[in-house]
């Protein structure tokens, strides 16, 4: 049975099918459960590599108990979450004694004051330049370039054709470039 047809089959039925040798059922169940198991392990451990190891171990344990699984006693996901939690606790206990000097210094992902100010200046300059565009061009540029909508979606919202949206975008982008051209260095774009 193709994998896409197994999406409606419950977890327990897939596990039972695996227990009698159905490799496709195992693949379908693995594809369904591994992302959940991996996310749970990562949230508990905070380390991607460790979470992958725990996820693999949990799935291996599931495959080992498949022939003995008793339907209705527990949900497979409940059992897996419990196994993942126990494996994570074991790993965390092993690393608790790690000396502080061996732990790398956390990286601060936040922007510095200069980057924050420059970002605010860029946003303000863009807002002013958008205000100089005709309303339809501004709407098309905002929906497409700032909101990230596809041209057909923009066309539907603006009640026009895709070709008209493309034309509005081209004219709007040219207008923004012309308006901001003299401020490239001031806004931190230099020769870019």
C-alpha positions in Angstrom: 0.0 0.0 0.0 1.5 3.4 -0.9 2.5 5.7 1.9 0.0 8.4 1.1 -2.8 6.0 1.4 -1.7 5.1 5.0 -2.3 8.6 6.4 -5.8 7.5 7.5 -4.6 4.4 9.3 -4.4 4.8 13.1 -0.9 4.5 14.7 -1.8 1.2 16.5 -2.9 -0.4 13.2 0.3 0.6 11.5 2.4 -0.8 14.5 0.5 -4.1 14.3 1.1 -4.2 10.5 4.8 -3.6 11.1 4.8 -6.4 13.7 3.8 -8.9 11.0 6.4 -7.6 8.6 4.9 -4.7 6.7 7.8 -2.4 6.0 5.6 0.3 4.4 3.6 0.5 7.6 6.9 1.1 9.5 7.9 3.8 7.1 4.5 5.5 7.4 4.6 5.4 11.2 8.2 6.6 11.3 7.4 9.6 9.0 4.3 10.4 11.2 5.9 10.1 14.6 9.6 11.1 14.3 9.0 14.8 13.9 6.9 14.9 17.1 9.4 12.7 19.0 12.3 14.8 17.7 10.6 18.1 18.7 9.8 16.8 22.2 13.4 15.6 22.7 14.8 18.9 21.5 12.6 20.9 23.8 13.8 18.8 26.8 17.5 18.7 25.9 18.1 21.9 23.9 20.6 20.1 21.7 19.8 19.0 18.2 22.3 16.2 18.0 21.3 14.8 21.4 17.6 15.0 20.4 18.3 13.0 17.2 20.0 10.3 19.2 17.1 10.1 21.7 14.6 10.1 18.9 16.4 7.2 17.2 16.6 5.2 20.4 12.9 5.8 21.2 11.8 4.6 17.7 14.1 1.6 18.0 12.4 0.7 21.3 9.0 1.1 19.6 10.0 -1.4 16.9 11.3 -3.8 19.5 8.0 -3.9 21.4 5.8 -3.9 18.3 5.1 -7.7 18.4 4.0 -7.4 22.1 1.9 -4.2 21.8 -1.5 -4.6 23.4 -4.0 -2.5 21.7 -6.0 -0.2 23.9 -3.6 -0.1 26.9 -1.9 3.1 25.9 -1.7 5.4 22.9 1.6 4.9 21.0 2.3 8.6 21.2 1.8 8.6 25.0 4.2 5.7 25.3 6.8 7.3 23.0 6.6 10.6 24.9 7.2 8.8 28.1 10.2 6.9 26.6 11.7 10.1 25.2 11.3 11.9 28.5 13.0 9.1 30.4 15.9 9.0 27.8 16.3 12.7 28.1 16.3 12.6 31.9 19.1 10.0 31.7 21.1 12.1 29.4 20.7 15.2 31.5 21.8 13.4 34.6 24.9 12.2 32.9 25.8 15.8 31.9 24.9 17.5 35.2 28.5 17.2 36.5 30.0 18.9 33.5 32.4 21.7 34.7 31.3 25.3 33.9 34.5 26.0 32.1 33.7 23.3 29.4 30.3 24.9 28.6 30.7 27.3 25.7 29.6 30.9 26.3 26.1 31.5 24.9 25.9 33.7 21.9 23.8 36.8 22.1 21.6 36.8 19.0 20.1 40.2 19.6 21.0 43.1 17.4 23.4 45.7 18.9 22.3 49.3 19.4 23.8 50.5 16.1 22.0 47.8 14.1 18.8 48.5 15.9 19.0 52.2 15.2 20.0 51.6 11.6 17.0 49.2 11.2 14.7 51.9 12.6 16.1 54.5 10.2 15.6 52.1 7.3 12.1 51.4 8.3 11.2 55.0 8.7 12.9 55.9 5.3 10.9 53.1 3.6 7.7 54.3 5.2 8.3 57.9 4.0 9.2 56.6 0.5 6.1 54.4 0.4 4.0 57.5 1.2 5.3 59.2 -1.9 4.0 56.4 -4.2 0.5 56.4 -5.7 -2.0 54.4 -3.5 -2.3 51.4 -5.9 1.5 51.1 -6.3 2.0 51.4 -2.6 -0.7 48.7 -1.9 0.9 46.3 -4.4 4.4 46.8 -3.0 3.3 46.4 0.6 1.2 43.2 -0.1 3.9 41.6 -2.3 7.2 42.7 -0.9 6.4 43.4 2.8 3.6 41.0 3.5 5.1 38.3 1.2 1.9 37.4 -0.7 2.1 35.9 -4.1 1.1 37.9 -7.2 -2.2 36.0 -7.7 -3.2 36.7 -4.1 -2.3 40.4 -4.5 -4.3 40.5 -7.7 -7.3 39.0 -5.9 -7.1 41.4 -3.0 -6.7 44.4 -5.3 -9.4 43.1 -7.7 -7.2 43.3 -10.7 -5.2 41.0 -13.0 -1.8 39.5 -12.2 -0.3 41.5 -15.1 -1.6 44.7 -13.6 -0.1 43.8 -10.3 3.3 43.1 -12.0 3.1 46.5 -13.6 2.2 48.2 -10.4 5.1 46.5 -8.6 7.6 47.4 -11.3 6.6 51.1 -11.2 6.4 51.1 -7.4 9.8 49.5 -6.9 11.3 52.0 -9.4 9.7 54.9 -7.5 11.1 53.6 -4.2 14.6 53.1 -5.6 14.5 56.7 -7.0 13.3 58.1 -3.7 15.9 56.3 -1.6 18.8 56.4 -4.1 20.4 59.5 -2.4 20.3 57.8 1.0 22.0 54.5 0.3 25.2 55.3 2.3 23.3 57.0 5.1 21.0 53.9 5.5 24.0 51.5 5.5 23.8 50.1 2.1 27.1 51.6 0.7 27.9 50.2 -2.7 25.4 47.3 -2.4 
